[in-house]
Amino acid sequence: MTSGAEPLVQAFLDDLVADDPVLATGLGLLAGSGRLPSWSAAAVAARVAMAERHAARLRPLVVSPDRVTAVDAFVGLQIAQRLHREYVTRRAHRRLPGSYLDQVFGVFPLLLREVGSHDERVEALAGRLLAAPLLLAEARENLERGLPRVAVLIALDEADGLLELLGPTVRAFAVDADRPGELDDPSATACAAVADFAVFLRDELLPGAPHGCAAGRDVIEDVLLWEHVLDESPEDLAAYGREVLRESRAGMRAVAGELGFDDVPSAVAAVLGRHPQADEIVAAYADAVAAARRFIVERGIVSLPAGEQLRVMPTPPFLRSLLPFAAYEPPGPYDARQLGYYFVTPPRDGLEGDELEEALRNHPYASMPTTGVHEAYPGHHLQLVSANAAPTLARRIACVHGGGNILVEGWAFYCEELMEREGFLSDPAVRLMRLNDQAWRAARVVIDVELHLGLMPFADAVALLTEAAHMNPADAELECRRYAVDPGQAMSYLLGRREVQRLAGLFFASRSATLREFHDELLAWGSVPPAVIAWGMGLAPAPAAARATP
């Protein structure tokens, strides 16, 4: 497939990876693997100017009569708009201390991914570890006082995880690479810098930090227009979330009755009580993933990308404070081996009695099939590996700088309902927990909108999630902290499912095709918003953001 935007997208990508070596590693490239990006005032200004320069070159192609070229140019513009939103609208370098720690986490893909030989990765790790003090010094220089309390707290959580990553984990990698001790001094240097930064966060930024965390209407509306490519108001979307929350609760009441319970909390409590023991959790998730993969192959629901591989494993210790349940880490488009990682967070070591039981209830057998569908087959793993093989560069890199959520999360959530309809998630206990997850996703829309418009206090967001998703308050608070620092992400699950369903309606109304053909064609568009895919397929006009582009 030929795209007239390809040379411009390639030039933009070249500048992006030269500027941000952590991004390069995530894509599967070795370039700059021994560096961390600079966030000095001059570097941030240059980054914004670079994005604006490439946006000016791409903008004229958005109105190209060739839809492939127009879509690719629009995807490039989305990346530029993300950078503008991050540094100009949200001022992340001034307001979000976790942004700096995210960059230090750039050592993680060097440990996990096969980017270069072991020797090359040890050298790269040393470089990034030694670069951490300068980046965190830039953070101290840039960050303002009076930051939202939740932004400081999530950064402190991240710092705790980093000390595990930069210390024992990094040193163990050097031993495994047959270069014991070579990372000890760089590791100590980086750990000291992170520990000092945590003291700065705790002693200088946390005292007096306000509880409000609204990103503001301008941020939410920019996300809706440019990121999710939706033309509804934030208030309309919050109302939709509340409507689906009511429907989900009604559905749960019906299934609870089917299971023989008089009320939903009793049914959920019983289902949560059926779980594996701590040392059986990862194997139980792996079994659920294998069953989902067999099902989609046998039913011909979607094609599997050639060479895809998935490893189910315990969440690394340094990520457990940030990922209380399960998560997926994809390969990059330039990784030779398309190996994804499905992380499962087991209970914390040392728990006993009621505390252990409470942690184990996060992993009921009845949730594992749905989680496996969402994270693996045919959810995130299959979609993101398919995106890595998309026919144009723009589609392969549509996720750059945190993009693509409306399709990535929407597809995975769509797959949950799809697999229930196809008969895989048919057990009543499984359906109850799928509806519970649906209520969780509906509550996320309400929280995402109202938290960032300043209409919902943070404590009320935690209370809503605790009640709507039958979640314990500690985990609900961790979830809401994440929503507070990433406006627009939490809403993308439910809204994305709705948009994939709308795209399916347009597709089948215009052509005679199988479900598998629809899925395969959709996934060939990469992690592009469904409204843009509909435009690219010729099923809908250009979205408002594209029409407004001069």
C-alpha positions in Angstrom: 0.0 0.0 0.0 1.4 3.4 -1.0 0.9 6.5 1.1 1.9 9.9 -0.1 2.5 10.9 3.5 5.1 8.2 4.1 8.3 10.3 3.6 6.9 13.1 5.9 5.9 10.6 8.6 9.4 8.9 8.3 11.1 12.3 8.7 8.9 13.1 11.7 9.7 9.7 13.3 13.4 10.2 12.6 13.3 13.4 14.6 11.2 11.9 17.4 13.5 9.0 18.0 16.6 11.3 17.8 15.0 13.5 20.5 13.7 10.7 22.7 15.8 7.5 22.9 13.3 5.9 25.4 10.7 6.1 22.6 13.2 4.5 20.2 13.7 1.6 22.6 10.0 1.1 22.9 9.7 0.9 19.2 12.4 -1.8 19.0 15.3 0.4 17.9 18.8 0.4 19.4 19.5 4.1 18.5 20.4 6.2 21.6 19.9 3.3 23.9 22.5 4.6 26.3 20.8 8.0 26.8 17.8 9.5 28.4 16.0 12.5 26.8 16.6 16.0 28.2 13.7 18.0 29.7 15.6 21.2 30.1 13.7 24.4 29.2 15.6 24.6 25.9 15.0 20.9 25.1 11.3 21.2 25.7 11.0 24.3 23.6 12.9 22.5 20.8 10.6 19.5 21.1 7.5 21.6 20.7 9.0 23.5 17.8 10.0 20.3 16.1 6.4 19.0 16.4 5.0 22.2 15.0 7.4 22.1 12.1 6.3 18.6 11.1 2.6 19.4 11.6 2.9 22.3 9.1 4.4 19.9 6.6 1.7 17.2 7.2 -1.3 19.5 7.3 -1.8 20.1 3.6 -1.9 16.3 3.0 -4.9 15.8 5.3 -7.2 17.1 2.4 -5.6 14.8 -0.2 -8.1 13.0 -2.4 -6.2 9.8 -1.7 -7.7 8.6 1.6 -4.7 6.5 2.5 -2.5 9.6 2.3 -5.0 11.8 4.1 -5.4 9.3 7.0 -1.6 8.9 7.4 -1.1 12.6 7.4 -3.9 13.0 10.0 -2.2 10.3 12.2 1.0 12.3 12.0 -0.9 15.4 13.1 -2.3 13.5 16.1 1.3 12.8 17.3 2.2 16.4 16.9 -0.9 17.4 18.8 -0.1 15.0 21.6 3.3 16.8 22.1 1.6 20.2 22.0 -1.0 19.0 24.6 1.7 17.5 26.8 4.0 20.5 26.9 1.9 23.5 26.1 -1.6 22.8 27.3 -0.9 20.5 30.2 2.6 21.7 30.9 3.7 18.3 32.1 7.3 19.3 32.6 6.0 21.9 35.1 3.1 20.0 36.6 3.6 16.2 36.5 6.6 14.9 38.5 5.9 11.4 37.3 6.7 12.4 33.8 10.4 12.4 34.7 10.3 9.1 36.5 8.5 7.6 33.4 11.7 8.5 31.5 13.9 6.8 34.1 11.7 3.8 33.6 13.3 3.7 30.2 15.8 1.1 31.5 12.9 -1.4 31.7 12.5 -2.2 28.0 16.3 -2.8 27.8 15.8 -5.5 30.5 12.7 -7.0 28.9 13.0 -6.7 25.2 15.6 -8.2 22.9 17.0 -4.8 21.7 20.6 -5.7 20.8 22.9 -8.2 22.4 23.3 -8.7 26.1 26.6 -6.8 26.0 25.0 -3.9 24.1 22.1 -3.8 26.6 24.5 -3.8 29.6 26.3 -0.8 28.1 23.0 0.9 27.3 21.8 0.3 30.9 24.9 1.9 32.3 24.4 5.0 30.2 20.8 5.4 31.2 21.5 4.8 34.9 24.2 7.4 34.9 21.9 9.9 33.0 19.2 9.7 35.7 20.7 12.3 38.1 20.8 15.0 35.4 17.2 14.3 34.3 16.0 14.5 37.9 18.0 17.7 38.4 16.0 19.2 35.5 12.8 18.0 37.2 13.7 20.0 40.3 14.4 23.0 38.2 11.2 22.8 36.2 8.5 21.6 38.7 6.3 24.3 40.2 5.0 24.3 43.8 1.3 23.8 44.4 1.1 20.7 42.2 -2.0 18.5 42.7 -1.5 16.2 45.6 -2.4 13.1 43.6 0.3 13.9 41.0 2.9 13.9 43.8 1.6 10.7 45.4 1.6 8.8 42.2 5.2 10.0 41.6 6.2 8.7 45.1 4.7 5.3 44.3 6.6 5.3 41.0 9.8 6.2 42.8 9.4 3.3 45.2 9.1 0.9 42.2 12.1 2.5 40.5 14.3 1.7 43.4 13.6 -2.0 43.0 14.1 -1.7 39.2 17.3 0.3 39.3 18.8 -1.7 42.1 18.3 -5.5 42.5 16.6 -6.0 39.0 19.3 -4.2 37.1 22.2 -5.8 39.0 20.6 -9.3 38.4 20.5 -8.6 34.7 24.2 -8.0 34.6 24.8 -11.3 36.4 22.5 -13.1 33.9 24.5 -11.4 31.0 27.7 -12.8 32.5 28.9 -9.4 33.4 28.5 -9.4 37.2 29.2 -6.2 39.1 29.4 -4.0 35.9 26.2 -2.2 36.7 26.7 -1.9 40.5 28.1 1.7 40.4 25.7 3.1 37.8 22.9 1.4 39.7 23.9 3.0 43.0 24.2 6.4 41.3 20.7 6.1 39.8 19.2 4.8 43.0 20.7 7.6 45.0 19.2 10.2 42.6 15.8 8.6 42.7 15.9 8.4 46.5 16.9 12.1 46.7 14.1 13.0 44.3 11.6 11.1 46.5 12.7 13.2 49.5 12.2 16.3 47.3 8.7 15.2 46.4 7.8 14.3 50.0 9.4 17.2 51.8 9.0 20.1 49.3 6.1 19.3 47.0 3.7 17.2 49.1 3.2 19.6 52.1 0.3 21.9 51.2 -0.4 20.2 47.9 -4.0 20.9 46.9 -6.5 18.0 46.5 -8.0 19.3 43.3 -6.6 17.6 40.1 -8.8 18.9 37.3 -6.9 19.1 34.0 -9.5 21.5 32.7 -12.1 21.7 29.9 -9.5 22.7 27.3 -7.6 19.5 27.8 -10.6 17.2 27.8 -12.0 18.9 24.7 -8.7 18.7 22.9 -8.5 14.9 23.7 -12.0 14.4 22.4 -11.4 16.3 19.2 -7.9 15.2 18.3 -7.2 12.0 20.2 -10.5 10.1 20.3 -11.9 11.9 17.3 -15.4 12.4 18.8 -17.8 15.3 18.3 -19.8 15.0 21.6 -19.5 17.3 24.6 -17.8 16.0 27.8 -21.2 16.3 29.6 -22.9 14.1 27.0 -20.2 11.4 27.4 -20.5 11.5 31.2 -24.3 11.0 30.8 -23.6 8.0 28.5 -21.3 6.6 31.2 -24.1 6.9 33.8 -26.6 5.3 31.5 -24.3 2.2 30.8 -23.6 2.0 34.6 -27.4 1.7 35.2 -27.7 -0.9 32.5 -24.8 -2.9 33.8 -26.2 -2.9 37.3 -29.5 -4.1 36.0 -27.8 -6.9 34.1 -25.8 -7.9 37.2 -29.1 -8.2 39.2 -30.5 -10.5 36.6 -27.4 -12.7 36.6 -27.2 -12.7 40.4 -30.7 -14.1 40.4 -29.7 -16.7 37.8 -26.9 -17.8 40.2 -29.4 -18.1 43.1 -28.6 -14.9 45.0 -31.0 -12.3 46.2 -28.7 -9.3 45.6 -25.6 -8.4 43.6 -23.1 -7.9 46.5 -23.8 -11.4 47.8 -23.3 -12.9 44.3 -20.1 -10.9 43.7 -18.7 -11.8 47.1 -19.3 -15.5 46.4 -17.7 -15.4 43.0 -14.7 -13.4 44.4 -14.2 -16.1 47.1 -13.5 -18.8 44.4 -9.9 -18.2 43.5 -6.6 -20.0 43.2 -3.9 -19.9 45.9 -1.1 -17.4 45.5 1.3 -19.8 43.9 -1.3 -21.0 41.4 -2.4 -17.6 40.1 -0.1 -17.1 37.1 -0.7 -20.7 35.8 -4.5 -20.1 36.1 -4.2 -17.0 34.0 -2.1 -18.8 31.5 -4.7 -21.6 31.2 -7.4 -19.0 30.5 -5.3 -17.3 27.8 -4.6 -20.6 26.1 -8.3 -21.4 26.1 -9.2 -18.1 24.5 -6.5 -18.5 21.8 -7.8 -22.0 20.9 -11.4 -20.7 20.7 -10.7 -17.8 18.3 -8.7 -20.2 16.1 -11.3 -22.9 16.1 -14.2 -20.4 15.4 -12.2 -18.3 12.8 -13.0 -15.1 14.6 -9.9 -13.3 13.6 -6.6 -14.1 11.9 -3.5 -14.5 14.1 -0.5 -12.4 13.0 2.4 -14.5 11.8 5.1 -15.1 14.4 3.1 -13.7 17.4 4.1 -15.0 20.8 2.8 -14.3 24.3 4.4 -14.9 27.7 2.3 -14.9 30.8 4.4 -14.0 33.9 4.2 -12.4 37.3 4.3 -8.6 37.2 7.9 -7.5 38.0 8.2 -6.3 41.6 9.0 -2.7 40.6 5.6 -2.4 38.7 3.4 -4.0 41.3 2.5 -0.8 43.2 1.3 0.7 39.8 -0.4 -2.4 38.4 -2.7 -4.0 41.1 -4.3 -6.5 38.7 -3.0 -7.4 35.2 -1.5 -5.6 32.3 0.1 -6.2 28.9 3.4 -5.0 27.4 3.6 -5.2 23.6 6.6 -5.6 21.3 7.5 -2.6 19.1 7.0 -2.4 15.4 10.8 -2.8 14.9 11.3 -5.7 17.2 12.3 -8.8 15.2 10.5 -11.0 17.6 6.9 -10.2 18.2 6.8 -11.3 21.8 4.2 -9.7 24.1 4.2 -10.0 27.9 1.0 -10.5 30.0 1.8 -9.4 33.5 -0.3 -10.8 36.5 0.2 -9.1 39.9 0.2 -11.7 42.7 -0.4 -10.8 46.3 2.4 -9.0 48.1 4.9 -11.3 49.9 4.3 -11.7 53.6 0.5 -11.4 53.6 -1.4 -13.8 55.8 -4.9 -14.4 57.0 -7.5 -11.9 56.1 -5.0 -9.6 54.2 -4.0 -12.5 52.0 -7.6 -13.5 51.3 -8.4 -9.9 50.4 -5.5 -9.8 47.9 -6.5 -13.2 46.4 -10.0 -12.0 45.8 -8.6 -9.7 43.1 -8.0 -12.9 41.1 -11.3 -14.9 41.0 -11.5 -17.8 38.5 -14.6 -16.2 37.0 -12.6 -13.0 35.9 -9.7 -14.8 34.3 -11.3 -15.7 31.0 -12.5 -12.2 30.4 -9.2 -10.7 31.4 -7.4 -13.1 29.1 -9.7 -12.0 26.3 -9.0 -8.4 27.0 -5.3 -8.5 27.4 -4.4 -11.3 25.0 -6.7 -13.1 22.5 -8.3 -11.5 20.7 -7.6 -8.3 22.7 -4.5 -6.2 23.2 -1.8 -8.7 22.2 -3.4 -9.7 18.9 -4.4 -6.1 18.1 -1.0 -4.5 18.9 1.0 -7.2 17.1 -1.3 -6.7 14.1 -0.7 -3.0 14.3 3.1 -3.6 14.2 2.6 -5.2 10.8 0.2 -2.6 9.4 0.9 -1.6 5.7 1.9 2.0 6.3 4.4 3.6 8.8 1.8 6.0 10.2 -0.5 3.1 11.2 2.5 1.2 12.8 3.4 4.1 15.0 0.0 5.5 15.8 0.5 4.7 19.5 3.6 7.0 19.7 3.6 9.2 22.8 0.6 7.5 24.4 -1.8 7.6 21.4 -4.4 5.1 20.1 -6.3 4.4 23.3 -9.8 4.8 21.8 -9.0 1.9 19.4 -6.6 -0.1 21.6 -8.8 -0.1 24.7 -12.0 0.0 22.7 -11.1 -3.1 20.7 -10.1 -5.1 23.8 -13.4 -4.2 25.6 -15.4 -4.9 22.4 -13.7 -8.4 22.4 -15.1 -9.1 25.8 -18.7 -8.7 24.6 -17.9 -10.4 21.3 -16.5 -13.5 23.1 -19.6 -13.7 25.3 -21.9 -13.5 22.3 -19.8 -16.2 20.6 -20.2 -18.5 23.6 -16.7 -18.4 25.2 -17.7 -16.3 28.2 -21.0 -18.1 28.8 -20.8 -19.3 32.4 -23.1 -17.2 34.6 -20.3 -16.3 37.1 -18.1 -15.2 34.2 -20.9 -13.1 32.8 -21.5 -11.5 36.2 -17.9 -10.4 36.5 -17.8 -9.2 32.8 -20.8 -7.0 33.7 -18.9 -5.9 36.8 -16.0 -4.9 34.6 -18.5 -3.1 32.3 -19.8 -1.1 35.3 -16.1 -0.3 36.1 -15.5 1.0 32.6 -18.8 3.0 32.7 -17.7 4.6 36.0 -14.4 5.5 34.4 -16.1 7.6 31.8 -18.0 9.6 34.5 -14.9 9.9 36.7 -12.6 10.9 33.8 -14.9 13.7 32.6 -16.1 15.0 35.9 -12.8 14.8 37.7 -11.0 16.8 35.0 -13.8 19.3 34.7 -13.6 20.0 38.4 -17.1 18.6 39.1 -16.1 15.6 41.1 -13.7 15.6 44.1 -11.1 12.9 44.1 -12.5 11.2 47.2 -15.9 11.0 45.4 -14.2 9.4 42.4 -12.7 6.7 44.7 -16.1 6.1 46.4 -17.9 5.8 43.0 -15.3 3.3 41.7 -15.4 1.3 45.0 -19.2 1.0 44.8 -19.7 0.6 41.1 -17.0 -2.0 40.5 -17.1 -3.8 44.0 -13.4 -2.8 44.4 -11.6 -2.4 47.7 -10.9 1.3 48.5 -7.1 0.9 48.3 -7.2 -0.4 44.8 -9.8 2.1 43.8 -7.6 4.9 45.0 -4.6 3.6 42.9 -6.9 3.4 39.9 -8.2 6.9 40.4 -4.7 8.3 40.8 -3.9 7.0 37.4 -7.0 8.6 35.9 -6.1 11.9 37.5 -2.8 12.2 35.7 -3.9 10.9 32.3 -7.0 12.7 31.2 -9.0 11.0 28.5 -7.4 7.5 28.9 -9.9 6.0 31.4 -12.9 7.0 29.2 -11.4 5.2 26.2 -12.5 1.7 27.1 -16.3 2.2 27.0 -16.3 4.9 24.4 -13.9 2.9 22.2 -16.1 -0.2 22.4 -19.1 1.9 21.3 -17.1 3.3 18.4 -15.9 -0.1 17.2 -19.5 -1.3 17.3 -20.5 1.7 15.2 -17.8 1.0 12.7 -19.0 -2.6 12.5 -22.5 -1.4 11.7 -21.2 0.9 8.9 -19.1 -2.0 7.6 -21.8 -4.6 7.4 -24.4 -2.1 6.1 -22.1 -1.4 3.1 -20.6 -4.8 2.2 -21.2 -8.5 2.4 -18.5 -10.0 4.6 -17.8 -12.4 7.4 -17.0 -11.3 11.0 -13.4 -12.4 10.5 -13.1 -10.3 7.4 -14.3 -7.2 9.3 -11.9 -7.9 12.2 -8.9 -8.5 9.9 -9.6 -5.3 7.9 -10.1 -3.2 11.0 -6.8 -4.5 12.6 -4.9 -3.7 9.4 -5.5 0.0 10.2 -3.2 -0.2 13.3 -4.1 1.8 16.4 -6.1 4.5 14.6 -9.3 5.9 16.0 -12.5 4.1 14.7 -13.8 7.3 13.3 -10.6 7.7 11.2 -10.8 4.1 10.1 -14.4 4.6 8.9 -13.1 7.6 6.9 -10.2 5.6 5.5 -12.6 2.7 4.6 -14.8 5.2 2.7 -17.7 4.5 5.1 -17.9 8.0 6.6 -16.8 11.5 5.9 -13.6 13.0 7.3 -14.0 13.8 11.0 -14.3 17.3 12.3 -10.6 17.7 13.2 -9.6 16.7 9.7 -12.2 19.0 8.1 -11.0 21.9 10.2 -7.3 21.4 9.2 -6.3 24.3 6.9 
